[in-house]
Amino acid sequence: MDDVVNAFVPGPRVRIPGRAGGPLSGLSFAAKDLFDVAGVPTGGGNHDWAKFNPVPERHGWAVQTLLDAGAELVGKTITDEVSLGILGENAFDGTPTNTAAPDRVPGGSSSGSAAAVAAGICDTALGTDTGGSVRVPASFCGLYGIRPTHGRVDTTGMLPQAPSSDTTGWFARDAQTFAKVSTVMLGEAPGALPTRLIVAVDAFGFADPEVAEALKPMVERLGRIVGDVREEIMAPQGLSVWARAQRTLQPVEAWATFQPWVESANPRMAFSVVAALLTGAQMPAADRAWAAMMRLEARGRLRHLLPPGTILCLPTTPFPAPLRGLSSPVLQVVKDRISCLCAQGGLTGSPQVSLPGATVNGAPVGLSIIGGRGTDAALIAVAQAMEAAA
Amino acid sequence: MDDVVNAFVPGPRVRIPGRAGGPLSGLSFAAKDLFDVAGVPTGGGNHDWAKFNPVPERHGWAVQTLLDAGAELVGKTITDEVSLGILGENAFDGTPTNTAAPDRVPGGSSSGSAAAVAAGICDTALGTDTGGSVRVPASFCGLYGIRPTHGRVDTTGMLPQAPSSDTTGWFARDAQTFAKVSTVMLGEAPGALPTRLIVAVDAFGFADPEVAEALKPMVERLGRIVGDVREEIMAPQGLSVWARAQRTLQPVEAWATFQPWVESANPRMAFSVVAALLTGAQMPAADRAWAAMMRLEARGRLRHLLPPGTILCLPTTPFPAPLRGLSSPVLQVVKDRISCLCAQGGLTGSPQVSLPGATVNGAPVGLSIIGGRGTDAALIAVAQAMEAAA
């Protein structure tokens, strides 16, 4: 299919057939340009990355796994530069079109993967999620998207950002495809449904009132599926305090990841990306030490809230996709607000799935479900049940 | 002539004949791509500058002045991005070749202008000097180059960086051409020779010993021309203290200049350029306040040292041009050392001319002369006398 939504990286489109007879035979997938494909330079969303890094000789684990399961690779997709971005506007390759809301950003950093799936160009697509890079575009484009339990899905051959938060995720338009791909990627079929639901009142209160209102029918449906429902604060220390901890730890690790490259290559990058990297370079040790402790508190809180059989729900993003091309002072507040609802992912490593089904002024916004570490398959089962009950 | 040294900006070469019968008839010049040429986008060394700034409708003052005097414009030259660089390595347009030392950088930010003159492609070329951007490439390429008294040469139609330090300068291969162009640009013929010379012992001590040694015959020749010679410390507070003050004030002003652009356009820039800009954005007020006082001290010191008839000499740079493509940690020390010998220009506004004539291991290094504010024409006369006595 033609790249009518500017989802794929410039240059000839890489295509690799899947192994015949696998469980994903007949499905197509795209891979964010952070995943290695043997013989193809990994671009990383920056035009000076491939110049200073070798062409991969092997497929990344996730790419190999989908090919082995029978899915066909149909291209590599645009990403925010070295995954440092949450809106999907790449200064080098442009902004993929959000078919669900064409005047708005697709979300990032897995922007092209989400845009390609949303446009129907492929059935699923690989993304990465460190601070929200699968969840946010899933919410903005109206897709199913998962950030698995940290450490569960092998990230070999995926360009890292902040390893203690990095995960490999994926998107689909429907829950059945989502479940098929998830079964392969997780090595586990959809699990038993949870029986208790926590509605995160702090997160719903933090979202735009229109978003909380639009998600209400989905929350009610979720409640009927799960049974027992109660309201709780997710982050007693503050969503903004959790976000501050994540936005302390993540840039420090990102700086450690990219410092050797930027200091040897002096690459061309968007202004905002360098500014983000340098916050990590300049982070005081006292702030880093505090953030590491807050991470432990957040993990303890989610362990307490989410025993086996319990899930939590919250708006994936505080608003639907913002308009394309906003300028910097406005953008900063937009990014800061998004991070307040996404920080728990990188901070605690808990799995999270964003479910489509609501809109505000015609633009999608997702409802997220979070479970305890390792309960990824139960979240997939919830996605199926939600679609079946819709 | 072909651009055999990668001195000119990409795209079609702009050419404008000079007015017939002027004092510079028969001479050709190039203009650093920070100077406006009517109808031609000013590139500023960054591929996202012209997109967000209007195409100029008038020539910059310096361009108009040279055209009116009869010189022919033969092209616009590569510059470090928005003049933030001292070595002449532009991540977008490449590094102009230093014909005097092809394995070394040309110096910047007026890299293409220096390279074009050094290669004989044109007779003179316009540059800008805020923190050393004419003096350094003059030293590295073996040219005459001037940073005039701050405020003396009209900077209308020149892309600014730090207005309280910005100047328009120019290069030439020989002192006679240098004097002809200077007479037009300054509106004043070469003046009377000074009669007293101060040798800045702190600056000679700070340069590589090989540089001090290589410059000794030039200093002796200068002493014979001027007459009375004595040794003095130029910067009693420390060359590094003066440099610190300049590198506090200059980035703060540069940030004020470029903040509206970077915040609205999020331009692609080399990593190092963003890092430099952000040092200005993040400068504590206490540091800025101190630097403004140190600037007053430095101005007072040069007024004391340089009464009418006295000039001072120092190595233009502490070493000849470094090799091309050095990596970041080494580069930082290189840039820091250069700024220790260049800071007095932006800090005090005094005029300075770099004279060619010495080499270290075959690579050029310049001897600089500095006079009191407004004594530019006397420095030009010294350049002529030095060449005549060579």
Interface residues (C-beta under 8 A of the other chain):
Chain A: D48 E89 A91 F92 V262 E263 S264 A265 N266 P267 R268 M269 A270 F271 S272 V274 A275 L277 L278 Q282 S327 S328 P329
Chain B: D48 E89 A91 F92 V262 E263 S264 A265 N266 P267 R268 M269 A270 F271 S272 V274 A275 L277 L278 Q282 S327 S328 P329
